[in-house]
Amino acid sequence: MLEFKRRQFLQFAGSTLAAIGLSQLDLIRQANQYNRVVAQNTRGKLALLVGINNYPIGISSLRGCLNDVQMQYELLVHRYGFNPKDIRIVTDDFFRAINFY
């Protein structure tokens, strides 16, 4: 049986927690950078939102995709200042209309 001394355990636990903490800091930094870029008031920001719940036979259907698209639309318009005319939304109806499946 493998035995750890208290000191070894504390060193290992400390380094593990430090590594986890540092990786979280990078995630937060990247998220903040993304928010700054998307929130910039520039012309020509375009978005394509795709929400497909129902897939062809043999592929499991999803739930909530249409709600997710609507929430992302609201976020882009109200928080990030996108012009609603510059956002395209593709849903199940679009794929049915073009006989994609």
Backbone hydrogen bonds in HBPLUS format (Angstrom, degrees):
<---DONOR---> <-ACCEPTOR-->    atom                        ^
c    i                          cat <-CA-CA->   ^        H-A-AA   ^      H-
h    n   atom  resd res      DA  || num        DHA   H-A  angle D-A-AA Bond
n    s   type  num  typ     dist DA aas  dist angle  dist       angle   num
A0009-PHE N   A0005-LYS O   2.95 MM   4  6.23 165.8  1.97 162.6 167.0     1
A0010-LEU N   A0006-ARG O   2.94 MM   4  6.18 164.8  1.97 155.1 158.6     2
A0011-GLN N   A0007-ARG O   2.95 MM   4  6.15 158.1  2.00 148.8 154.9     3
A0012-PHE N   A0008-GLN O   2.91 MM   4  6.07 164.8  1.93 152.4 156.7     4
A0013-ALA N   A0009-PHE O   2.82 MM   4  5.98 169.4  1.83 155.7 159.1     5
A0014-GLY N   A0010-LEU O   2.85 MM   4  5.86 158.3  1.90 142.8 149.4     6
A0015-SER N   A0011-GLN O   2.97 MM   4  6.14 161.7  2.00 147.9 152.5     7
A0016-THR N   A0012-PHE O   2.95 MM   4  6.11 156.1  2.00 150.1 157.2     8
A0017-LEU N   A0013-ALA O   2.94 MM   4  6.12 167.9  1.95 152.4 155.5     9
A0018-ALA N   A0014-GLY O   2.94 MM   4  6.07 153.0  2.01 144.0 152.1    10
A0019-ALA N   A0015-SER O   2.97 MM   4  6.13 155.9  2.03 143.2 149.2    11
A0020-ILE N   A0016-THR O   3.00 MM   4  6.29 159.5  2.04 152.1 157.6    12
A0021-GLY N   A0017-LEU O   2.91 MM   4  6.07 162.1  1.94 147.5 152.8    13
A0022-LEU N   A0018-ALA O   2.88 MM   4  6.09 158.3  1.93 151.0 156.4    14
A0023-SER N   A0019-ALA O   3.03 MM   4  6.21 156.1  2.09 145.6 151.8    15
A0024-GLN N   A0020-ILE O   3.05 MM   4  6.30 148.3  2.15 146.0 154.7    16
A0025-LEU N   A0021-GLY O   3.04 MM   4  6.34 147.7  2.15 143.9 152.6    17
A0026-ASP N   A0022-LEU O   3.21 MM   4  6.53 152.2  2.29 145.8 151.8    18
A0027-LEU N   A0023-SER O   3.19 MM   4  6.49 153.7  2.27 141.8 148.5    19
A0028-ILE N   A0024-GLN O   2.97 MM   4  6.25 160.9  2.01 152.8 157.5    20
A0029-ARG N   A0025-LEU O   2.90 MM   4  6.12 158.6  1.95 147.7 153.9    21
A0030-GLN N   A0026-ASP O   2.90 MM   4  6.10 161.1  1.93 150.4 155.1    22
A0031-ALA N   A0027-LEU O   2.91 MM   4  6.12 158.3  1.96 149.2 155.4    23
A0032-ASN N   A0028-ILE O   2.91 MM   4  6.12 160.0  1.95 151.2 156.4    24
A0033-GLN N   A0029-ARG O   2.96 MM   4  6.17 155.9  2.02 146.9 153.7    25
A0034-TYR N   A0030-GLN O   2.92 MM   4  6.13 158.9  1.96 148.7 154.4    26
A0035-ASN N   A0031-ALA O   2.93 MM   4  6.18 161.5  1.97 149.9 154.7    27
A0036-ARG N   A0032-ASN O   2.99 MM   4  6.25 157.0  2.05 147.7 153.5    28
A0037-VAL N   A0033-GLN O   3.04 MM   4  6.29 160.2  2.08 151.5 156.4    29
A0038-VAL N   A0034-TYR O   2.95 MM   4  6.15 172.8  1.95 160.4 162.1    30
A0039-ALA N   A0035-ASN O   2.93 MM   4  5.87 151.8  2.01 144.7 152.8    31
A0040-GLN N   A0037-VAL O   3.33 MM   3  5.47 157.6  2.38 102.5 109.0    32
A0042-THR N   A0040-GLN O   3.02 MM   2  5.73 127.1  2.31 106.5  91.3    33
A0047-ALA N   A0086-ASP O   3.07 MM  39  6.50 152.2  2.15 158.3 159.3    34
A0088-ARG N   A0047-ALA O   2.92 MM  41  6.27 166.8  1.93 156.2 157.9    35
A0049-LEU N   A0088-ARG O   2.81 MM  39  6.18 170.1  1.82 168.0 170.6    36
A0090-VAL N   A0049-LEU O   2.80 MM  41  6.18 163.5  1.82 164.5 169.9    37
A0051-GLY N   A0090-VAL O   2.84 MM  39  6.24 165.5  1.86 168.9 173.9    38
A0062-LEU N   A0053-ASN O   2.77 MM   9  4.64 160.0  1.80 142.8 147.3    39
A0059-ILE N   A0056-PRO O   3.11 MM   3  5.93 157.5  2.17 145.2 146.8    40
A0068-ASP N   A0064-GLY O   2.93 MM   4  6.17 156.7  1.98 151.6 158.4    41
A0069-VAL N   A0065-CYS O   2.96 MM   4  6.23 155.4  2.02 148.2 154.2    42
A0070-GLN N   A0066-LEU O   3.08 MM   4  6.31 159.8  2.12 145.2 150.3    43
A0071-MET N   A0067-ASN O   2.93 MM   4  6.19 158.2  1.98 151.5 157.5    44
A0072-GLN N   A0068-ASP O   2.90 MM   4  6.13 158.5  1.95 150.0 156.0    45
A0073-TYR N   A0069-VAL O   2.89 MM   4  6.08 153.9  1.95 148.6 156.1    46
A0074-GLU N   A0070-GLN O   3.03 MM   4  6.31 163.3  2.06 149.1 152.5    47
A0075-LEU N   A0071-MET O   2.98 MM   4  6.21 156.6  2.04 146.4 153.1    48
A0076-LEU N   A0072-GLN O   2.88 MM   4  6.09 163.5  1.90 152.5 156.3    49
A0077-VAL N   A0073-TYR O   2.99 MM   4  6.20 162.0  2.02 154.9 159.6    50
A0078-HIS N   A0074-GLU O   2.87 MM   4  5.81 166.3  1.89 152.3 156.0    51
A0079-ARG N   A0075-LEU O   2.92 MM   4  5.26 149.5  2.02 131.9 141.3    52
A0080-TYR N   A0075-LEU O   3.27 MM   5  6.72 148.6  2.38 151.5 159.2    53
A0082-PHE N   A0076-LEU O   2.91 MM   6  5.52 171.9  1.92 143.2 141.0    54
A0086-ASP N   A0083-ASN O   2.77 MM   3  5.35 156.7  1.82 122.0 129.9    55
A0087-ILE N   A0084-PRO O   3.31 MM   3  5.48 159.9  2.35 111.8 111.8    56
A0094-PHE N   A0091-THR O   3.08 MM   3  5.52 126.6  2.38 108.6 120.5    57
A0096-ARG N   A0092-ASP O   2.93 MM   4  6.21 152.5  2.00 155.6 164.4    58
A0097-ALA N   A0093-ASP O   2.91 MM   4  6.06 154.8  1.97 146.9 153.9    59
A0098-ILE N   A0094-PHE O   3.15 MM   4  6.47 143.9  2.29 146.6 155.1    60
A0100-PHE N   A0095-PHE O   2.89 MM   5  5.13 167.5  1.91 161.1 160.9    61
A0099-ASN N   A0096-ARG O   3.11 MM   3  4.95 160.2  2.15 103.2 108.0    62
